[in-house]
Amino acid sequence: MKESIHTKDLYQSMGIEPDVYEFGEAILKNLTKRFQSIDETAEYNQLKVIKAMQEARVSEACLLGTTGYGYNDLGRDTLEQVYAKLFHCEDALVRPQITCGTHALALALMSNLRPGDELLSPVGKPYDTLEEVIGIRPSKGSLAEYGITYRQVDLLEDGSFDYEGIRQALSDKTRLVTIQRSKGYQTRKTLSVERIGELISFIKNIKPDIICMVDNCYGEFVQRTEPTDVGADMVVGSLIKNPGGGLAPIGGYIAGKKECVENAAFRLTSPGLGKEVGASLGVTASFYQGLFLAPTVTASALKSAVFAANIYEKLGFFVAPDSTEERFDIIQAITFGKKEGVIAFCKGIQAGAPVDGFVTPEPWDMPGYDSPVIMAAGAFVSGSSIELSADGPIKPPYNVYFQGGLTWQHGKFGILKTLQEMKKCGLIRL
Ligand SMILES: *Cc1c(COP(=O)(O)O)cnc(C)c1O
């Protein structure tokens, strides 16, 4: 018998029952405008990337790597110009030697702060891993150990900036302000580039020479502008998130004022050497090609997040952002209220993966967490969270955090798989 060429039938052969499929289709009908707007942003950002690459005169020779010291690495140096042009700033450091987002942020902080300086976060508690970098949780090699103090001003109850508190926290010692764009795994809202701009203006009005750094993780290409367009002196991020486009196998970036980037380069390699060394080995081509794909990959992740929000809100779960809210990062939180929901959701995401799709994720006691955590990731790049992935701590309110999807079609399949799993466990009725 001839095989059916109907999408629905292929879904069914991959475990998605017709009612689950139809439920998804009904939700999708109302998302046409939303998706169109996401595509328009992607088009704008795609052009931005091409323009930066053309202006930096990227050539075939740039795609080759170097070994050893890596002097005169054309591909590396040109890519850093591409990033500088893309972020409309003076310089950038984009390296495989920056091992992850936390490393990039630590590097930016440690290289631009000196003993006696104070660091201020005016947007509340930073990302978990930064607590040890700063020394909020005592840790070897933290900023605190080097005599760099830290202050934090929390957001107000309604999520707005505590301008009065920030004014009072700024002192002669305050050298650097760190602003986290994405909410990460907190309950506050993600900051739009516009709001970041307002905050930076306020701070610079009081103290013009302060360095404003933005943790840009998960935010790149979600909007048409980036924090450096609204006054940030430095943006910092990970290449296994949005700007790596799923192809970069490792890496981080720091883009901004020449002096800030230079400080970071001297810290990453060595005083005196700075940007001149650091072989790019074989990863340059994937850095370029990943950046080229990043706007549409980010759009796919956004569509997947919007789809998930609409599905689970319809089923009565609390979702953040909600089904209609404008998006400023790619993370979607869903509150299941019981652990079975978190586990079923993660099993569904895993079952939709192209790699390790046959594996069943289980909660485990991960080091550094105060409760078991379940994670779903069938990724080409280990730990890459621009790829379809989900995780949730097994504790009230039983939230799951979902992000990524290199293609929208994969995101859709993964979410339908979660629905199927939830249905199988009797947690939802369609
Ligand atoms: C992911 C992330 C980091 C840390 O990045 P890693 O690559 O996991 O070290 C820091 N800040 C935010 C907001 C993030 O999302």
The ligand as a MOL file (V3000), in Angstrom:
LIG
                    3D

  0  0  0     0  0            999 V3000
M  V30 BEGIN CTAB
M  V30 COUNTS 15 15 0 0 0
M  V30 BEGIN ATOM
M  V30 1 C 22.1380 31.0500 30.5420 0
M  V30 2 C 22.2580 32.3040 31.2910 0
M  V30 3 C 23.4380 32.6500 31.9500 0
M  V30 4 C 24.6080 31.7160 32.0970 0
M  V30 5 O 24.9640 31.0540 30.9740 0
M  V30 6 P 25.6430 29.6010 30.9910 0
M  V30 7 O 26.0490 29.4560 29.5820 0
M  V30 8 O 24.6080 28.6320 31.4060 0
M  V30 9 O 26.8040 29.6570 31.9070 0
M  V30 10 C 23.4800 33.8730 32.5660 0
M  V30 11 N 22.4420 34.7070 32.5540 0
M  V30 12 C 21.2780 34.3960 31.9520 0
M  V30 13 C 20.1400 35.3650 31.9860 0
M  V30 14 C 21.1500 33.1920 31.2950 0
M  V30 15 O 20.0130 32.8880 30.6870 0
M  V30 END ATOM
M  V30 BEGIN BOND
M  V30 1 1 1 2
M  V30 2 1 2 3
M  V30 3 2 2 14
M  V30 4 1 3 4
M  V30 5 2 3 10
M  V30 6 1 4 5
M  V30 7 1 5 6
M  V30 8 2 6 7
M  V30 9 1 6 8
M  V30 10 1 6 9
M  V30 11 1 10 11
M  V30 12 2 11 12
M  V30 13 1 12 13
M  V30 14 1 12 14
M  V30 15 1 14 15
M  V30 END BOND
M  V30 END CTAB
M  END
